Amino acid sequence: MKEALNEIKERIAAAAKKAGRNPEEIRLVAVSKTYPLEAIEQAISYGCQEFGENKVQELTYKIERMNHDVRWHLIGHLQTNKVKYIVGKVDLIHSVDSIKLLEEIQKQSLKKDIITHVLLEVNVAEEESKYGFLMNEVKEILPLIEKFSHIRVDGLMTVAPYVEDPEENREIFKRLRQLSVDIQKQNINNIDMEILSMGMSNDYEIAIEEGANVVRIGTAIFGRRVYSHT
Ligand SMILES: *Cc1c(COP(=O)(O)O)cnc(C)c1O
C-alpha cells in the first residue's frame, strides 16, 4: 500500500504540473468502502487523512470505531431517511442528487444547529444507471438553494462512466468544470464552487488535468474490492 500511495502521489503531482497547477491543491480521498478498519489505519500511517464511504451503515460503523482524527466523506447515494445518522459526522456529502434530500439535510442540520457542506452530484454522461442531477436540472434548482440556511454547496461531483481508455472521459470532466464556472458566476447565496470532485482509480490523472481538486481513489490504494453477499 505504501508503494501504491507513493505512485499515486507522484502521478497526481505530474498531472497537476502538466495542467500548470499546484499539486498541493489536490485532495486525495481514499475510498475505503468494503475495507476493514485495519486497512484504513494502515493508510493513515502512510499519510492519508480523508476517507470516502458509499454506505451510511458502514460509514457510521467505522466512524464510531476509529480513534484517529480523520475526515469522512459520504460519496454514495443517500436516502433521506438516513440523513439523520450522518449530519454532523461527515466532513462533506458528495452525493446530493435531489431537492428532497437537500430539504432533509437542512432539517437535520437546523436541529443540530450546524452547517452541512455538500456537493451536487451531476450525471454528466446521462447514464440511466447512475444517480445525480442532469446538467440542465442543476441550473434549474440553483435558486432554491438560497433558502437552505444550514447548507453550503461547496461544488460539484460526478462519477464518470467506466471506460477502458480514460481519455474517453476527458469531455465529461471538461463539461463538469465548465458548469462549475458558470454557476460560480451567478453569485448565489450558500453556493461557492470551490470543489470539483471527479476522477477515480482509472481516470484521476485526466480529471486533474481538467480541473479536479478532489479525487476519490479506492482500488489503486487498497486493491480490488471483494463484495461479500452474506
Ligand atoms: C467506489 C467509488 C470510488 C472509487 O472507485 P475506484 O475505482 O475503486 O477508485 C469513487 N467514487 C465513488 C462514488 C465510488 O462509489
The ligand as an SDF file (V2000), in Angstrom:
LIG
                    3D

 15 15  0  0  0  0  0  0  0  0999 V2000
  -16.0770    3.2200   -5.2430 C   0  0  0  0  0  0  0  0  0  0  0  0
  -16.1190    4.6490   -5.6080 C   0  0  0  0  0  0  0  0  0  0  0  0
  -14.9490    5.3510   -5.9610 C   0  0  0  0  0  0  0  0  0  0  0  0
  -13.5830    4.6960   -6.0570 C   0  0  0  0  0  0  0  0  0  0  0  0
  -13.5110    3.8500   -7.1340 O   0  0  0  0  0  0  0  0  0  0  0  0
  -12.1320    3.1110   -7.5330 P   0  0  0  0  0  0  0  0  0  0  0  0
  -12.3420    2.7400   -8.9370 O   0  0  0  0  0  0  0  0  0  0  0  0
  -12.0090    1.9460   -6.6130 O   0  0  0  0  0  0  0  0  0  0  0  0
  -11.0410    4.0870   -7.3340 O   0  0  0  0  0  0  0  0  0  0  0  0
  -15.0620    6.7000   -6.2420 C   0  0  0  0  0  0  0  0  0  0  0  0
  -16.2510    7.3380   -6.1960 N   0  0  0  0  0  0  0  0  0  0  0  0
  -17.3830    6.7050   -5.8680 C   0  0  0  0  0  0  0  0  0  0  0  0
  -18.6560    7.4770   -5.8330 C   0  0  0  0  0  0  0  0  0  0  0  0
  -17.3670    5.3430   -5.5680 C   0  0  0  0  0  0  0  0  0  0  0  0
  -18.5130    4.7280   -5.2370 O   0  0  0  0  0  0  0  0  0  0  0  0
  1  2  1  0
  2  3  1  0
  2 14  2  0
  3  4  1  0
  3 10  2  0
  4  5  1  0
  5  6  1  0
  6  7  2  0
  6  8  1  0
  6  9  1  0
 10 11  1  0
 11 12  2  0
 12 13  1  0
 12 14  1  0
 14 15  1  0
M  END
$$$$
